[in-house]
Amino acid sequence: MRLLARHRSFGAVLLMAIVLRALTMAGYAPLWFDDAFEYVGVARRMQPYAVRPSGYSIFLRSLEPLRAFAAVALVQHLMGLAIGVMVYLLARRRAALLPRLGAALIAAPVLLDAYLIFFEHAILSDVLFAFLVMSAVTLLLWNGKPSIVQVCAAGVLLAFAVLTRSIGLALIPLVLGFLLLLRCRLRNLLAAATAVVLPLAGYAAWYQAHHGIPGLNGGSGVWLWARTMPFIHCERIRPPADEAALCPAQPRHLRPASPYFIWSDWSPLRGIPEYPITTRADLFHPGIDRLAGRLARRAILEQPLDYAATVAFDLSRTFGWRRGPNPLSTRITYNRYGFPNVRGPLPDDVRIAGATVRQDLEAYEGGPVAIGFTEPFASIMRAYQAFVYVPGAVFGGFAVLVTLLYGRACLSRVRGKQVKQVKQVKRPADVKALKAAALPLAVGVVLIAAPAAVTAYDSRYWLPAVPMFCVALALTRWSHERPSAEAEGRSGAAEGRSGAAEGRSGAPPLGEPSEARRGERGGGTLPGVAVE
């Protein structure tokens, strides 16, 4: 009871978050997207998938004995709650000046955002990825310098995050660089690197046994090719004939977003005679991937400004207000970022060779699976999602604000070293706090920027960045350490002894030469000198 009383502000936020997730579980069956059908198919016939790493499918396979997609959603809701708890605990532990109410408010966007709750209820990898990344960051930030056990555990979590979403590869150098910034022991650095590399090497060997070449997935060239399709000017760069077969047929002003060039029936990837397409995985055949990668790199080298403009445009979409359709005014079944308001069947084509979508879903569930919801709980969550969420513009502005505050804190620290003052109205930012804040801030920035650079913009891609910026704000703004009463007493005693020594030596106190000279002429006591 005492613990609850001490953290009643966060307890209220957490209770509200639990109630919202209970309403979601009561109101909706698990939510579906096109990617989900592939995740389930791979889980049913376990394999290293060519389109994306199979980490989430391994997670689904581990829960298959429960025979319920609702159990998957429940575990993901618990992960979402755990992410919010980790944000609160880190804010309380590492931000000394942040009150409990402030820490609860810092965690509130993670716990109460309707879209985060929505993705927790969907059969998608985003929440698992966010949980793994947040857990790794929490381990690394829990102490001033992480122990060898902490860095090893964080390394394993980061490796599994990479196997869940390959964009996690961009986080590995950030973590190793952070350990260097903390000046950790060499053995800790090597242990972290080993903990990351071993699971990835094992998966790469499994991938090689299945596909003939080592790797984590087979689509890096295809994804980058799709990224260049909106701007590529094949008449200008004149690629070889084999690459030219992958040039878009539409004029530039009529081209759709990057993902359409992969998944649409008219995709140029389907027009290469040497590589017939029967399933989605065939689009990422090693031969197609190599060819697409060559054309993509050629386009980026020949049109760097167009590439930069495309990435910048997608980054600017982070500032868009809405993150999905309004469930109160738009017809939603599945494959949309909104709680469904229309019941209906799911598709029944073949996504993973060996069975149809319906066969895979029913085999996993042990019964029929469809889009369903229960009133009035579903209506409550649709209304909640229509109004209670972090708009993209607010998140984008928040991310920019945190980055600017961190830069300002670093500058104040540098100036504090260059100009030493006797009395400071405001203490400079604590260097340990700035080092700690560097990790979540860098992770958040990369999680926003990297997808726009190599794939395409999607509002769900910055979901894991929300807790990162919340933690970075707490560490940047409220980590200035208050000197303890004992430390202040020692400081005062030291100043007294220093003043007495100066008086006995006849030296004037620092910063008060005129008063010292008057004391010498009048024979009085010098200011600041203790009288014994």
Protein Blocks (a to p, Z undefined) as FASTA:
>chain_A
ZZmmmmmmmmmmmmmmmmmmmmmmmmpccdddfklmmmmmmmmmgcddfkbccklmmmmm
mmmmnopaklmmmmmmmmmmmmmmmmmmmmmmmmmklcfklmmmmmmmmmmmmklmmmmm
pccfklmmmmmmmmmmmmmmmpmbdcfklmmmmmmmmmmmmmmpmklmmmmmmmmmmmmm
nopafklmmmmmmmmmmmmmmmmmmmmmmnopacfbfklmmmmmmmmmmmocfklnopaf
klmmmpcfbdfklcccfklmmmpmklmklmcfklccfbfklmmgfklmmmmmmmmmmmmm
mmmmlmmmmmmmmmmmmmpmbfcdcfklpccfehiacddfbdcdddfbdfbghiafklmm
mmmnopacddddddfklmmmmmmmmmnccdfklmmmmmmmmmmmmmmmmmmmmmmmmpcc
fbdfbacddfklmmmmmmmmmmmmmmmmmmmmmmcgcfklmmmmmmmmmmmmmmmmmmcc
cddfklmmmmmmmmmmmmmmmmmnopacehilmlmmmmmmnopacehiacZZ
